[in-house]
Amino acid sequence: MPVYRNVMESLVEERVDKILHTLDCCQCDQCRNDIVAYALNHLPTKYVVTQQGEAYSKIYMLSVQHDADILAALTAGVNLVKEHPRHAK
Ligand SMILES: [Zn+2]
């Protein structure tokens, strides 16, 4: 029984932790989740069958264009969250 998942989620998850501290952004769960959700809403979905998902994700990781798109979406998400944080003070 095939199961599908969006590998873009994995790529964004891998990227977000690497850039949060470089952008002087809050790293609490609320802010991180908001940034990931924002980025995913602005990126194309890339569904694969899970058995081969890891191989596909490596192919996508090698794609410079995807990487640039992911970084741009995450950076936009960070800027939005920095202006309108939803975490408890
Ligand atoms: Zn926060």
PDB file of the backbone (N, CA, C, O) and the ligand in Angstrom, with CONECT records:
HET     ZN  A 101       1
ATOM      1  N   MET A   1       0.855  -1.195   0.000  1.00  0.00           N
ATOM      2  CA  MET A   1       0.000   0.000   0.000  1.00  0.00           C
ATOM      3  C   MET A   1       0.885   1.237   0.000  1.00  0.00           C
ATOM      4  O   MET A   1       1.572   1.494   0.989  1.00  0.00           O
ATOM      5  N   PRO A   2       0.888   1.995  -1.058  1.00  0.00           N
ATOM      6  CA  PRO A   2       1.766   3.166  -1.113  1.00  0.00           C
ATOM      7  C   PRO A   2       1.325   4.265  -0.155  1.00  0.00           C
ATOM      8  O   PRO A   2       0.135   4.522   0.024  1.00  0.00           O
ATOM      9  N   VAL A   3       2.292   4.890   0.439  1.00  0.00           N
ATOM     10  CA  VAL A   3       2.046   6.042   1.304  1.00  0.00           C
ATOM     11  C   VAL A   3       2.846   7.214   0.751  1.00  0.00           C
ATOM     12  O   VAL A   3       4.023   7.076   0.417  1.00  0.00           O
ATOM     13  N   TYR A   4       2.200   8.356   0.662  1.00  0.00           N
ATOM     14  CA  TYR A   4       2.853   9.515   0.067  1.00  0.00           C
ATOM     15  C   TYR A   4       3.204  10.544   1.122  1.00  0.00           C
ATOM     16  O   TYR A   4       2.505  10.714   2.121  1.00  0.00           O
ATOM     17  N   ARG A   5       4.289  11.210   0.872  1.00  0.00           N
ATOM     18  CA  ARG A   5       4.607  12.338   1.728  1.00  0.00           C
ATOM     19  C   ARG A   5       5.280  13.440   0.924  1.00  0.00           C
ATOM     20  O   ARG A   5       5.847  13.203  -0.142  1.00  0.00           O
ATOM     21  N   ASN A   6       5.201  14.631   1.455  1.00  0.00           N
ATOM     22  CA  ASN A   6       5.742  15.810   0.798  1.00  0.00           C
ATOM     23  C   ASN A   6       7.196  16.012   1.234  1.00  0.00           C
ATOM     24  O   ASN A   6       7.451  16.429   2.364  1.00  0.00           O
ATOM     25  N   VAL A   7       8.143  15.720   0.351  1.00  0.00           N
ATOM     26  CA  VAL A   7       9.553  15.828   0.748  1.00  0.00           C
ATOM     27  C   VAL A   7       9.968  17.269   0.995  1.00  0.00           C
ATOM     28  O   VAL A   7      10.991  17.528   1.628  1.00  0.00           O
ATOM     29  N   MET A   8       9.164  18.216   0.487  1.00  0.00           N
ATOM     30  CA  MET A   8       9.502  19.612   0.747  1.00  0.00           C
ATOM     31  C   MET A   8       9.501  19.882   2.253  1.00  0.00           C
ATOM     32  O   MET A   8      10.261  20.719   2.739  1.00  0.00           O
ATOM     33  N   GLU A   9       8.640  19.168   2.991  1.00  0.00           N
ATOM     34  CA  GLU A   9       8.629  19.320   4.448  1.00  0.00           C
ATOM     35  C   GLU A   9       9.989  18.964   5.041  1.00  0.00           C
ATOM     36  O   GLU A   9      10.499  19.673   5.909  1.00  0.00           O
ATOM     37  N   SER A  10      10.569  17.870   4.573  1.00  0.00           N
ATOM     38  CA  SER A  10      11.871  17.440   5.081  1.00  0.00           C
ATOM     39  C   SER A  10      12.957  18.457   4.745  1.00  0.00           C
ATOM     40  O   SER A  10      13.819  18.760   5.570  1.00  0.00           O
ATOM     41  N   LEU A  11      12.901  18.976   3.528  1.00  0.00           N
ATOM     42  CA  LEU A  11      13.939  19.926   3.112  1.00  0.00           C
ATOM     43  C   LEU A  11      13.853  21.204   3.938  1.00  0.00           C
ATOM     44  O   LEU A  11      14.873  21.748   4.362  1.00  0.00           O
ATOM     45  N   VAL A  12      12.621  21.681   4.166  1.00  0.00           N
ATOM     46  CA  VAL A  12      12.448  22.892   4.965  1.00  0.00           C
ATOM     47  C   VAL A  12      12.865  22.641   6.414  1.00  0.00           C
ATOM     48  O   VAL A  12      13.502  23.487   7.042  1.00  0.00           O
ATOM     49  N   GLU A  13      12.496  21.463   6.938  1.00  0.00           N
ATOM     50  CA  GLU A  13      12.885  21.110   8.310  1.00  0.00           C
ATOM     51  C   GLU A  13      14.407  21.095   8.469  1.00  0.00           C
ATOM     52  O   GLU A  13      14.941  21.571   9.471  1.00  0.00           O
ATOM     53  N   GLU A  14      15.094  20.543   7.471  1.00  0.00           N
ATOM     54  CA  GLU A  14      16.553  20.480   7.544  1.00  0.00           C
ATOM     55  C   GLU A  14      17.169  21.868   7.487  1.00  0.00           C
ATOM     56  O   GLU A  14      18.167  22.146   8.152  1.00  0.00           O
ATOM     57  N   ARG A  15      16.570  22.723   6.696  1.00  0.00           N
ATOM     58  CA  ARG A  15      17.126  24.054   6.482  1.00  0.00           C
ATOM     59  C   ARG A  15      16.874  25.008   7.659  1.00  0.00           C
ATOM     60  O   ARG A  15      17.742  25.808   8.010  1.00  0.00           O
ATOM     61  N   VAL A  16      15.696  24.918   8.258  1.00  0.00           N
ATOM     62  CA  VAL A  16      15.275  25.970   9.179  1.00  0.00           C
ATOM     63  C   VAL A  16      16.218  26.089  10.377  1.00  0.00           C
ATOM     64  O   VAL A  16      16.520  27.198  10.817  1.00  0.00           O
ATOM     65  N   ASP A  17      16.679  24.970  10.901  1.00  0.00           N
ATOM     66  CA  ASP A  17      17.543  25.037  12.077  1.00  0.00           C
ATOM     67  C   ASP A  17      18.912  25.635  11.755  1.00  0.00           C
ATOM     68  O   ASP A  17      19.592  26.179  12.626  1.00  0.00           O
ATOM     69  N   LYS A  18      19.300  25.521  10.478  1.00  0.00           N
ATOM     70  CA  LYS A  18      20.601  26.071  10.086  1.00  0.00           C
ATOM     71  C   LYS A  18      20.559  27.585   9.914  1.00  0.00           C
ATOM     72  O   LYS A  18      21.578  28.259  10.064  1.00  0.00           O
ATOM     73  N   ILE A  19      19.387  28.117   9.601  1.00  0.00           N
ATOM     74  CA  ILE A  19      19.352  29.552   9.318  1.00  0.00           C
ATOM     75  C   ILE A  19      18.791  30.377  10.473  1.00  0.00           C
ATOM     76  O   ILE A  19      19.050  31.578  10.550  1.00  0.00           O
ATOM     77  N   LEU A  20      18.019  29.748  11.381  1.00  0.00           N
ATOM     78  CA  LEU A  20      17.376  30.544  12.436  1.00  0.00           C
ATOM     79  C   LEU A  20      18.392  31.358  13.217  1.00  0.00           C
ATOM     80  O   LEU A  20      18.197  32.557  13.420  1.00  0.00           O
ATOM     81  N   HIS A  21      19.481  30.725  13.661  1.00  0.00           N
ATOM     82  CA  HIS A  21      20.438  31.445  14.499  1.00  0.00           C
ATOM     83  C   HIS A  21      21.233  32.472  13.703  1.00  0.00           C
ATOM     84  O   HIS A  21      21.739  33.441  14.269  1.00  0.00           O
ATOM     85  N   THR A  22      21.344  32.263  12.391  1.00  0.00           N
ATOM     86  CA  THR A  22      22.095  33.230  11.586  1.00  0.00           C
ATOM     87  C   THR A  22      21.274  34.485  11.315  1.00  0.00           C
ATOM     88  O   THR A  22      21.824  35.518  10.933  1.00  0.00           O
ATOM     89  N   LEU A  23      19.957  34.400  11.512  1.00  0.00           N
ATOM     90  CA  LEU A  23      19.090  35.536  11.194  1.00  0.00           C
ATOM     91  C   LEU A  23      18.603  36.255  12.453  1.00  0.00           C
ATOM     92  O   LEU A  23      17.695  37.084  12.391  1.00  0.00           O
ATOM     93  N   ASP A  24      19.209  35.933  13.584  1.00  0.00           N
ATOM     94  CA  ASP A  24      18.861  36.599  14.829  1.00  0.00           C
ATOM     95  C   ASP A  24      17.358  36.505  15.109  1.00  0.00           C
ATOM     96  O   ASP A  24      16.717  37.489  15.475  1.00  0.00           O
ATOM     97  N   CYS A  25      16.812  35.293  14.927  1.00  0.00           N
ATOM     98  CA  CYS A  25      15.379  35.098  15.109  1.00  0.00           C
ATOM     99  C   CYS A  25      15.120  34.253  16.350  1.00  0.00           C
ATOM    100  O   CYS A  25      15.950  33.421  16.718  1.00  0.00           O
ATOM    101  N   CYS A  26      13.982  34.460  16.993  1.00  0.00           N
ATOM    102  CA  CYS A  26      13.563  33.624  18.112  1.00  0.00           C
ATOM    103  C   CYS A  26      13.506  32.165  17.653  1.00  0.00           C
ATOM    104  O   CYS A  26      13.049  31.877  16.547  1.00  0.00           O
ATOM    105  N   GLN A  27      13.971  31.248  18.505  1.00  0.00           N
ATOM    106  CA  GLN A  27      14.006  29.839  18.109  1.00  0.00           C
ATOM    107  C   GLN A  27      13.044  28.976  18.928  1.00  0.00           C
ATOM    108  O   GLN A  27      13.211  27.759  18.995  1.00  0.00           O
ATOM    109  N   CYS A  28      12.051  29.592  19.542  1.00  0.00           N
ATOM    110  CA  CYS A  28      11.079  28.807  20.299  1.00  0.00           C
ATOM    111  C   CYS A  28      10.201  27.985  19.340  1.00  0.00           C
ATOM    112  O   CYS A  28      10.155  28.277  18.145  1.00  0.00           O
ATOM    113  N   ASP A  29       9.516  26.977  19.849  1.00  0.00           N
ATOM    114  CA  ASP A  29       8.731  26.084  19.000  1.00  0.00           C
ATOM    115  C   ASP A  29       7.665  26.844  18.213  1.00  0.00           C
ATOM    116  O   ASP A  29       7.444  26.569  17.033  1.00  0.00           O
ATOM    117  N   GLN A  30       7.007  27.799  18.870  1.00  0.00           N
ATOM    118  CA  GLN A  30       5.943  28.554  18.204  1.00  0.00           C
ATOM    119  C   GLN A  30       6.478  29.303  16.988  1.00  0.00           C
ATOM    120  O   GLN A  30       5.905  29.229  15.901  1.00  0.00           O
ATOM    121  N   CYS A  31       7.566  30.015  17.178  1.00  0.00           N
ATOM    122  CA  CYS A  31       8.122  30.803  16.074  1.00  0.00           C
ATOM    123  C   CYS A  31       8.657  29.891  14.976  1.00  0.00           C
ATOM    124  O   CYS A  31       8.460  30.152  13.790  1.00  0.00           O
ATOM    125  N   ARG A  32       9.337  28.815  15.382  1.00  0.00           N
ATOM    126  CA  ARG A  32       9.892  27.891  14.400  1.00  0.00           C
ATOM    127  C   ARG A  32       8.768  27.264  13.566  1.00  0.00           C
ATOM    128  O   ARG A  32       8.881  27.168  12.344  1.00  0.00           O
ATOM    129  N   ASN A  33       7.683  26.838  14.227  1.00  0.00           N
ATOM    130  CA  ASN A  33       6.565  26.234  13.502  1.00  0.00           C
ATOM    131  C   ASN A  33       5.912  27.236  12.561  1.00  0.00           C
ATOM    132  O   ASN A  33       5.540  26.888  11.440  1.00  0.00           O
ATOM    133  N   ASP A  34       5.774  28.479  13.013  1.00  0.00           N
ATOM    134  CA  ASP A  34       5.182  29.513  12.162  1.00  0.00           C
ATOM    135  C   ASP A  34       6.028  29.741  10.912  1.00  0.00           C
ATOM    136  O   ASP A  34       5.500  29.902   9.812  1.00  0.00           O
ATOM    137  N   ILE A  35       7.352  29.754  11.097  1.00  0.00           N
ATOM    138  CA  ILE A  35       8.264  29.972   9.972  1.00  0.00           C
ATOM    139  C   ILE A  35       8.185  28.808   8.988  1.00  0.00           C
ATOM    140  O   ILE A  35       8.135  29.019   7.776  1.00  0.00           O
ATOM    141  N   VAL A  36       8.174  27.577   9.509  1.00  0.00           N
ATOM    142  CA  VAL A  36       8.097  26.394   8.641  1.00  0.00           C
ATOM    143  C   VAL A  36       6.774  26.390   7.879  1.00  0.00           C
ATOM    144  O   VAL A  36       6.754  26.123   6.678  1.00  0.00           O
ATOM    145  N   ALA A  37       5.674  26.684   8.566  1.00  0.00           N
ATOM    146  CA  ALA A  37       4.358  26.684   7.924  1.00  0.00           C
ATOM    147  C   ALA A  37       4.288  27.757   6.841  1.00  0.00           C
ATOM    148  O   ALA A  37       3.752  27.525   5.758  1.00  0.00           O
ATOM    149  N   TYR A  38       4.836  28.936   7.144  1.00  0.00           N
ATOM    150  CA  TYR A  38       4.840  30.012   6.145  1.00  0.00           C
ATOM    151  C   TYR A  38       5.620  29.584   4.899  1.00  0.00           C
ATOM    152  O   TYR A  38       5.162  29.752   3.769  1.00  0.00           O
ATOM    153  N   ALA A  39       6.807  29.028   5.138  1.00  0.00           N
ATOM    154  CA  ALA A  39       7.658  28.620   4.013  1.00  0.00           C
ATOM    155  C   ALA A  39       6.962  27.563   3.162  1.00  0.00           C
ATOM    156  O   ALA A  39       6.978  27.638   1.934  1.00  0.00           O
ATOM    157  N   LEU A  40       6.341  26.561   3.832  1.00  0.00           N
ATOM    158  CA  LEU A  40       5.694  25.483   3.082  1.00  0.00           C
ATOM    159  C   LEU A  40       4.513  25.994   2.269  1.00  0.00           C
ATOM    160  O   LEU A  40       4.221  25.467   1.196  1.00  0.00           O
ATOM    161  N   ASN A  41       3.839  27.008   2.771  1.00  0.00           N
ATOM    162  CA  ASN A  41       2.714  27.576   2.032  1.00  0.00           C
ATOM    163  C   ASN A  41       3.167  28.316   0.786  1.00  0.00           C
ATOM    164  O   ASN A  41       2.373  28.543  -0.127  1.00  0.00           O
ATOM    165  N   HIS A  42       4.444  28.697   0.742  1.00  0.00           N
ATOM    166  CA  HIS A  42       4.949  29.464  -0.389  1.00  0.00           C
ATOM    167  C   HIS A  42       5.892  28.657  -1.271  1.00  0.00           C
ATOM    168  O   HIS A  42       6.526  29.207  -2.171  1.00  0.00           O
ATOM    169  N   LEU A  43       5.987  27.352  -1.015  1.00  0.00           N
ATOM    170  CA  LEU A  43       6.842  26.490  -1.831  1.00  0.00           C
ATOM    171  C   LEU A  43       5.986  25.441  -2.526  1.00  0.00           C
ATOM    172  O   LEU A  43       4.913  25.091  -2.034  1.00  0.00           O
ATOM    173  N   PRO A  44       6.453  24.934  -3.672  1.00  0.00           N
ATOM    174  CA  PRO A  44       5.702  23.866  -4.338  1.00  0.00           C
ATOM    175  C   PRO A  44       5.751  22.591  -3.508  1.00  0.00           C
ATOM    176  O   PRO A  44       6.739  22.333  -2.821  1.00  0.00           O
ATOM    177  N   THR A  45       4.697  21.802  -3.568  1.00  0.00           N
ATOM    178  CA  THR A  45       4.715  20.507  -2.885  1.00  0.00           C
ATOM    179  C   THR A  45       5.453  19.499  -3.772  1.00  0.00           C
ATOM    180  O   THR A  45       5.371  19.549  -4.999  1.00  0.00           O
ATOM    181  N   LYS A  46       6.173  18.586  -3.121  1.00  0.00           N
ATOM    182  CA  LYS A  46       6.914  17.551  -3.860  1.00  0.00           C
ATOM    183  C   LYS A  46       6.607  16.205  -3.225  1.00  0.00           C
ATOM    184  O   LYS A  46       7.311  15.748  -2.325  1.00  0.00           O
ATOM    185  N   TYR A  47       5.537  15.578  -3.713  1.00  0.00           N
ATOM    186  CA  TYR A  47       5.135  14.304  -3.127  1.00  0.00           C
ATOM    187  C   TYR A  47       5.915  13.144  -3.735  1.00  0.00           C
ATOM    188  O   TYR A  47       6.122  13.081  -4.947  1.00  0.00           O
ATOM    189  N   VAL A  48       6.343  12.229  -2.868  1.00  0.00           N
ATOM    190  CA  VAL A  48       6.998  11.005  -3.315  1.00  0.00           C
ATOM    191  C   VAL A  48       6.391   9.848  -2.539  1.00  0.00           C
ATOM    192  O   VAL A  48       5.767  10.046  -1.497  1.00  0.00           O
ATOM    193  N   VAL A  49       6.578   8.632  -3.059  1.00  0.00           N
ATOM    194  CA  VAL A  49       6.193   7.431  -2.325  1.00  0.00           C
ATOM    195  C   VAL A  49       7.261   7.183  -1.264  1.00  0.00           C
ATOM    196  O   VAL A  49       8.455   7.241  -1.557  1.00  0.00           O
ATOM    197  N   THR A  50       6.834   6.906  -0.034  1.00  0.00           N
ATOM    198  CA  THR A  50       7.770   6.926   1.083  1.00  0.00           C
ATOM    199  C   THR A  50       8.926   5.953   0.941  1.00  0.00           C
ATOM    200  O   THR A  50      10.028   6.264   1.392  1.00  0.00           O
ATOM    201  N   GLN A  51       8.727   4.788   0.335  1.00  0.00           N
ATOM    202  CA  GLN A  51       9.827   3.824   0.239  1.00  0.00           C
ATOM    203  C   GLN A  51      11.039   4.415  -0.465  1.00  0.00           C
ATOM    204  O   GLN A  51      12.175   4.038  -0.180  1.00  0.00           O
ATOM    205  N   GLN A  52      10.793   5.345  -1.389  1.00  0.00           N
ATOM    206  CA  GLN A  52      11.900   5.937  -2.126  1.00  0.00           C
ATOM    207  C   GLN A  52      12.099   7.397  -1.738  1.00  0.00           C
ATOM    208  O   GLN A  52      12.848   8.128  -2.387  1.00  0.00           O
ATOM    209  N   GLY A  53      11.431   7.804  -0.691  1.00  0.00           N
ATOM    210  CA  GLY A  53      11.463   9.215  -0.316  1.00  0.00           C
ATOM    211  C   GLY A  53      12.847   9.736  -0.023  1.00  0.00           C
ATOM    212  O   GLY A  53      13.189  10.849  -0.424  1.00  0.00           O
ATOM    213  N   GLU A  54      13.657   8.943   0.678  1.00  0.00           N
ATOM    214  CA  GLU A  54      14.981   9.437   1.045  1.00  0.00           C
ATOM    215  C   GLU A  54      15.851   9.666  -0.182  1.00  0.00           C
ATOM    216  O   GLU A  54      16.583  10.653  -0.260  1.00  0.00           O
ATOM    217  N   ALA A  55      15.767   8.745  -1.142  1.00  0.00           N
ATOM    218  CA  ALA A  55      16.554   8.915  -2.361  1.00  0.00           C
ATOM    219  C   ALA A  55      16.113  10.168  -3.102  1.00  0.00           C
ATOM    220  O   ALA A  55      16.942  10.936  -3.591  1.00  0.00           O
ATOM    221  N   TYR A  56      14.788  10.372  -3.183  1.00  0.00           N
ATOM    222  CA  TYR A  56      14.296  11.562  -3.865  1.00  0.00           C
ATOM    223  C   TYR A  56      14.711  12.831  -3.146  1.00  0.00           C
ATOM    224  O   TYR A  56      15.055  13.827  -3.782  1.00  0.00           O
ATOM    225  N   SER A  57      14.680  12.796  -1.804  1.00  0.00           N
ATOM    226  CA  SER A  57      15.003  14.021  -1.088  1.00  0.00           C
ATOM    227  C   SER A  57      16.456  14.406  -1.324  1.00  0.00           C
ATOM    228  O   SER A  57      16.782  15.593  -1.368  1.00  0.00           O
ATOM    229  N   LYS A  58      17.342  13.408  -1.477  1.00  0.00           N
ATOM    230  CA  LYS A  58      18.745  13.725  -1.749  1.00  0.00           C
ATOM    231  C   LYS A  58      18.884  14.392  -3.109  1.00  0.00           C
ATOM    232  O   LYS A  58      19.694  15.300  -3.291  1.00  0.00           O
ATOM    233  N   ILE A  59      18.076  13.924  -4.066  1.00  0.00           N
ATOM    234  CA  ILE A  59      18.109  14.552  -5.386  1.00  0.00           C
ATOM    235  C   ILE A  59      17.672  16.004  -5.280  1.00  0.00           C
ATOM    236  O   ILE A  59      18.279  16.891  -5.880  1.00  0.00           O
ATOM    237  N   TYR A  60      16.617  16.239  -4.514  1.00  0.00           N
ATOM    238  CA  TYR A  60      16.139  17.611  -4.388  1.00  0.00           C
ATOM    239  C   TYR A  60      17.125  18.482  -3.623  1.00  0.00           C
ATOM    240  O   TYR A  60      17.248  19.675  -3.902  1.00  0.00           O
ATOM    241  N   MET A  61      17.835  17.885  -2.650  1.00  0.00           N
ATOM    242  CA  MET A  61      18.819  18.652  -1.906  1.00  0.00           C
ATOM    243  C   MET A  61      19.915  19.171  -2.826  1.00  0.00           C
ATOM    244  O   MET A  61      20.507  20.220  -2.573  1.00  0.00           O
ATOM    245  N   LEU A  62      20.180  18.425  -3.900  1.00  0.00           N
ATOM    246  CA  LEU A  62      21.240  18.814  -4.828  1.00  0.00           C
ATOM    247  C   LEU A  62      20.773  19.890  -5.804  1.00  0.00           C
ATOM    248  O   LEU A  62      21.568  20.423  -6.579  1.00  0.00           O
ATOM    249  N   SER A  63      19.500  20.199  -5.762  1.00  0.00           N
ATOM    250  CA  SER A  63      18.970  21.184  -6.696  1.00  0.00           C
ATOM    251  C   SER A  63      19.190  22.586  -6.159  1.00  0.00           C
ATOM    252  O   SER A  63      18.584  22.981  -5.163  1.00  0.00           O
ATOM    253  N   VAL A  64      20.055  23.335  -6.820  1.00  0.00           N
ATOM    254  CA  VAL A  64      20.369  24.688  -6.364  1.00  0.00           C
ATOM    255  C   VAL A  64      19.127  25.564  -6.401  1.00  0.00           C
ATOM    256  O   VAL A  64      18.921  26.392  -5.513  1.00  0.00           O
ATOM    257  N   GLN A  65      18.302  25.385  -7.424  1.00  0.00           N
ATOM    258  CA  GLN A  65      17.120  26.230  -7.538  1.00  0.00           C
ATOM    259  C   GLN A  65      16.167  25.992  -6.374  1.00  0.00           C
ATOM    260  O   GLN A  65      15.637  26.945  -5.803  1.00  0.00           O
ATOM    261  N   HIS A  66      15.946  24.731  -6.016  1.00  0.00           N
ATOM    262  CA  HIS A  66      15.088  24.452  -4.869  1.00  0.00           C
ATOM    263  C   HIS A  66      15.663  25.053  -3.601  1.00  0.00           C
ATOM    264  O   HIS A  66      14.940  25.620  -2.782  1.00  0.00           O
ATOM    265  N   ASP A  67      16.981  24.921  -3.448  1.00  0.00           N
ATOM    266  CA  ASP A  67      17.630  25.438  -2.258  1.00  0.00           C
ATOM    267  C   ASP A  67      17.433  26.947  -2.156  1.00  0.00           C
ATOM    268  O   ASP A  67      17.145  27.469  -1.078  1.00  0.00           O
ATOM    269  N   ALA A  68      17.589  27.646  -3.280  1.00  0.00           N
ATOM    270  CA  ALA A  68      17.405  29.094  -3.280  1.00  0.00           C
ATOM    271  C   ALA A  68      15.960  29.443  -2.944  1.00  0.00           C
ATOM    272  O   ALA A  68      15.705  30.389  -2.199  1.00  0.00           O
ATOM    273  N   ASP A  69      15.015  28.683  -3.490  1.00  0.00           N
ATOM    274  CA  ASP A  69      13.600  28.934  -3.211  1.00  0.00           C
ATOM    275  C   ASP A  69      13.286  28.704  -1.736  1.00  0.00           C
ATOM    276  O   ASP A  69      12.551  29.473  -1.117  1.00  0.00           O
ATOM    277  N   ILE A  70      13.857  27.627  -1.181  1.00  0.00           N
ATOM    278  CA  ILE A  70      13.600  27.300   0.223  1.00  0.00           C
ATOM    279  C   ILE A  70      14.164  28.396   1.123  1.00  0.00           C
ATOM    280  O   ILE A  70      13.492  28.847   2.051  1.00  0.00           O
ATOM    281  N   LEU A  71      15.391  28.825   0.852  1.00  0.00           N
ATOM    282  CA  LEU A  71      16.000  29.868   1.662  1.00  0.00           C
ATOM    283  C   LEU A  71      15.217  31.170   1.573  1.00  0.00           C
ATOM    284  O   LEU A  71      15.048  31.868   2.573  1.00  0.00           O
ATOM    285  N   ALA A  72      14.740  31.495   0.375  1.00  0.00           N
ATOM    286  CA  ALA A  72      13.965  32.726   0.199  1.00  0.00           C
ATOM    287  C   ALA A  72      12.662  32.653   0.986  1.00  0.00           C
ATOM    288  O   ALA A  72      12.271  33.626   1.630  1.00  0.00           O
ATOM    289  N   ALA A  73      11.984  31.501   0.938  1.00  0.00           N
ATOM    290  CA  ALA A  73      10.715  31.343   1.647  1.00  0.00           C
ATOM    291  C   ALA A  73      10.934  31.392   3.157  1.00  0.00           C
ATOM    292  O   ALA A  73      10.147  31.998   3.885  1.00  0.00           O
ATOM    293  N   LEU A  74      12.007  30.751   3.624  1.00  0.00           N
ATOM    294  CA  LEU A  74      12.298  30.752   5.055  1.00  0.00           C
ATOM    295  C   LEU A  74      12.673  32.153   5.539  1.00  0.00           C
ATOM    296  O   LEU A  74      12.260  32.578   6.619  1.00  0.00           O
ATOM    297  N   THR A  75      13.451  32.857   4.737  1.00  0.00           N
ATOM    298  CA  THR A  75      13.851  34.205   5.119  1.00  0.00           C
ATOM    299  C   THR A  75      12.631  35.116   5.215  1.00  0.00           C
ATOM    300  O   THR A  75      12.529  35.929   6.133  1.00  0.00           O
ATOM    301  N   ALA A  76      11.709  34.979   4.270  1.00  0.00           N
ATOM    302  CA  ALA A  76      10.478  35.768   4.317  1.00  0.00           C
ATOM    303  C   ALA A  76       9.664  35.402   5.558  1.00  0.00           C
ATOM    304  O   ALA A  76       9.089  36.275   6.209  1.00  0.00           O
ATOM    305  N   GLY A  77       9.618  34.109   5.882  1.00  0.00           N
ATOM    306  CA  GLY A  77       8.899  33.660   7.070  1.00  0.00           C
ATOM    307  C   GLY A  77       9.520  34.205   8.340  1.00  0.00           C
ATOM    308  O   GLY A  77       8.810  34.620   9.257  1.00  0.00           O
ATOM    309  N   VAL A  78      10.843  34.205   8.397  1.00  0.00           N
ATOM    310  CA  VAL A  78      11.552  34.741   9.566  1.00  0.00           C
ATOM    311  C   VAL A  78      11.219  36.223   9.750  1.00  0.00           C
ATOM    312  O   VAL A  78      10.936  36.670  10.861  1.00  0.00           O
ATOM    313  N   ASN A  79      11.257  36.969   8.665  1.00  0.00           N
ATOM    314  CA  ASN A  79      10.974  38.399   8.763  1.00  0.00           C
ATOM    315  C   ASN A  79       9.552  38.646   9.273  1.00  0.00           C
ATOM    316  O   ASN A  79       9.319  39.545  10.081  1.00  0.00           O
ATOM    317  N   LEU A  80       8.608  37.839   8.788  1.00  0.00           N
ATOM    318  CA  LEU A  80       7.217  37.997   9.215  1.00  0.00           C
ATOM    319  C   LEU A  80       7.076  37.687  10.704  1.00  0.00           C
ATOM    320  O   LEU A  80       6.413  38.422  11.436  1.00  0.00           O
ATOM    321  N   VAL A  81       7.703  36.597  11.149  1.00  0.00           N
ATOM    322  CA  VAL A  81       7.591  36.186  12.554  1.00  0.00           C
ATOM    323  C   VAL A  81       8.295  37.184  13.470  1.00  0.00           C
ATOM    324  O   VAL A  81       7.839  37.435  14.586  1.00  0.00           O
ATOM    325  N   LYS A  82       9.398  37.748  13.001  1.00  0.00           N
ATOM    326  CA  LYS A  82      10.105  38.747  13.814  1.00  0.00           C
ATOM    327  C   LYS A  82       9.234  39.985  14.018  1.00  0.00           C
ATOM    328  O   LYS A  82       9.273  40.610  15.078  1.00  0.00           O
ATOM    329  N   GLU A  83       8.453  40.334  13.001  1.00  0.00           N
ATOM    330  CA  GLU A  83       7.573  41.499  13.108  1.00  0.00           C
ATOM    331  C   GLU A  83       6.317  41.194  13.891  1.00  0.00           C
ATOM    332  O   GLU A  83       5.807  42.058  14.604  1.00  0.00           O
ATOM    333  N   HIS A  84       5.806  39.969  13.771  1.00  0.00           N
ATOM    334  CA  HIS A  84       4.563  39.589  14.426  1.00  0.00           C
ATOM    335  C   HIS A  84       4.708  38.264  15.159  1.00  0.00           C
ATOM    336  O   HIS A  84       4.056  37.286  14.794  1.00  0.00           O
ATOM    337  N   PRO A  85       5.555  38.212  16.194  1.00  0.00           N
ATOM    338  CA  PRO A  85       5.711  36.936  16.929  1.00  0.00           C
ATOM    339  C   PRO A  85       4.423  36.564  17.646  1.00  0.00           C
ATOM    340  O   PRO A  85       3.712  37.428  18.159  1.00  0.00           O
ATOM    341  N   ARG A  86       4.128  35.253  17.675  1.00  0.00           N
ATOM    342  CA  ARG A  86       2.890  34.791  18.339  1.00  0.00           C
ATOM    343  C   ARG A  86       3.200  34.082  19.653  1.00  0.00           C
ATOM    344  O   ARG A  86       2.284  33.609  20.326  1.00  0.00           O
ATOM    345  N   HIS A  87       4.485  33.997  20.034  1.00  0.00           N
ATOM    346  CA  HIS A  87       4.831  33.299  21.266  1.00  0.00           C
ATOM    347  C   HIS A  87       4.415  34.121  22.484  1.00  0.00           C
ATOM    348  O   HIS A  87       4.247  35.338  22.405  1.00  0.00           O
ATOM    349  N   ALA A  88       4.253  33.426  23.615  1.00  0.00           N
ATOM    350  CA  ALA A  88       3.934  34.120  24.865  1.00  0.00           C
ATOM    351  C   ALA A  88       5.141  34.939  25.289  1.00  0.00           C
ATOM    352  O   ALA A  88       6.280  34.501  25.131  1.00  0.00           O
ATOM    353  N   LYS A  89       4.895  36.122  25.824  1.00  0.00           N
ATOM    354  CA  LYS A  89       6.001  36.993  26.242  1.00  0.00           C
ATOM    355  C   LYS A  89       6.617  36.504  27.544  1.00  0.00           C
ATOM    356  O   LYS A  89       7.561  37.113  28.047  1.00  0.00           O
TER     357      LYS A  89
HETATM  358 ZN    ZN A 101       9.365  32.760  19.744  1.00  0.00          ZN2+
END
